[in-house]
Amino acid sequence: MEMQLAALERGLDLIRRVREELAEVICPVLLVYGDHDAIVDKANGPCVLERLGSGDKRLLALDDSAHEVTLDYGKERIMVEVYDFVRRLASARAPSSVT
């Protein structure tokens, strides 16, 4: 039992540290979660998004997915959303052509 308690304490400490450091994340973020996730409460998505320091952040909730969203029903949508996200960032950073 003592070993399990130690693991729980380490897990809770990790959660606390992550929460404290989310504001340091300033890069663009696409946060994806499944509405039917039985492992991570879907309330964490908006909570994490709110704490991120990035000004460019988006939350994508997948109605028909569970925990492993890239293996679930929404995997095609994720591919499209990630492609669009990266493409938008790349085009925003591309040097403009001067003629």
C-alpha positions as CSV (number, residue, x, y, z in Angstrom):
1,M,0.0,0.0,0.0
2,E,2.9,2.4,0.8
3,M,4.2,2.0,-2.7
4,Q,0.8,2.8,-4.2
5,L,0.5,5.9,-2.0
6,A,4.0,7.1,-3.2
7,A,2.9,6.7,-6.8
8,L,-0.2,8.7,-6.1
9,E,1.7,11.4,-4.4
10,R,4.1,11.6,-7.4
11,G,1.2,11.8,-9.8
12,L,-0.5,14.6,-7.9
13,D,2.8,16.5,-7.7
14,L,3.2,16.1,-11.5
15,I,-0.3,17.5,-12.0
16,R,0.4,20.5,-9.8
17,R,3.7,21.2,-11.6
18,V,2.0,21.0,-15.0
19,R,-0.8,23.3,-14.0
20,E,1.7,25.8,-12.7
21,E,3.8,25.8,-15.9
22,L,1.0,25.8,-18.5
23,A,1.3,29.6,-18.7
24,E,4.9,29.2,-20.0
25,V,3.6,27.5,-23.1
26,I,3.5,30.3,-25.6
27,C,3.7,28.4,-28.9
28,P,0.5,27.8,-30.9
29,V,-1.5,24.9,-29.5
30,L,-4.2,22.6,-31.0
31,L,-5.6,20.7,-28.0
32,V,-7.6,17.6,-29.1
33,Y,-9.7,15.4,-26.8
34,G,-12.5,12.9,-27.1
35,D,-15.9,13.6,-25.5
36,H,-16.2,9.9,-24.5
37,D,-12.8,9.6,-22.8
38,A,-13.1,7.4,-19.7
39,I,-9.5,8.1,-18.6
40,V,-9.3,11.9,-18.7
41,D,-12.3,14.0,-17.8
42,K,-13.3,16.2,-20.7
43,A,-13.5,19.2,-18.3
44,N,-9.7,19.2,-18.4
45,G,-9.7,20.5,-22.0
46,P,-11.1,23.9,-21.3
47,C,-9.2,24.1,-18.1
48,V,-5.9,23.4,-19.8
49,L,-6.7,25.8,-22.7
50,E,-7.5,28.6,-20.3
51,R,-4.2,28.2,-18.5
52,L,-2.0,28.1,-21.6
53,G,0.1,31.2,-22.2
54,S,-0.3,31.0,-25.9
55,G,-2.4,33.6,-27.7
56,D,-2.9,31.1,-30.5
57,K,-4.8,28.2,-29.0
58,R,-7.7,26.1,-30.1
59,L,-9.7,23.3,-28.4
60,L,-11.0,20.5,-30.7
61,A,-13.5,18.2,-29.0
62,L,-14.4,15.0,-30.9
63,D,-18.0,13.9,-30.2
64,D,-17.5,10.3,-31.2
65,S,-14.0,9.6,-29.8
66,A,-12.7,8.2,-26.5
67,H,-9.1,8.4,-25.1
68,E,-7.0,7.3,-28.1
69,V,-8.4,9.9,-30.5
70,T,-5.9,9.1,-33.2
71,L,-7.1,5.5,-33.3
72,D,-10.8,6.3,-32.9
73,Y,-13.7,7.5,-35.1
74,G,-12.3,11.0,-35.4
75,K,-8.8,10.1,-36.7
76,E,-9.6,11.4,-40.2
77,R,-10.9,14.7,-38.8
78,I,-7.7,15.0,-36.7
79,M,-5.5,14.6,-39.7
80,V,-7.4,17.4,-41.5
81,E,-7.4,19.7,-38.5
82,V,-3.7,19.2,-37.8
83,Y,-2.8,19.7,-41.5
84,D,-4.9,22.9,-41.5
85,F,-3.3,24.1,-38.2
86,V,0.3,23.5,-39.4
87,R,-0.4,24.9,-42.9
88,R,-1.9,28.1,-41.3
89,L,1.2,28.5,-39.1
90,A,3.6,27.8,-42.0
91,S,1.9,30.3,-44.3
92,A,1.9,32.9,-41.5
93,R,5.6,32.5,-41.1
94,A,6.6,32.2,-44.7
95,P,8.6,35.1,-46.0
96,S,6.6,37.3,-48.4
97,S,8.0,37.3,-51.9
98,V,9.3,40.6,-53.1
99,T,9.4,41.2,-56.9
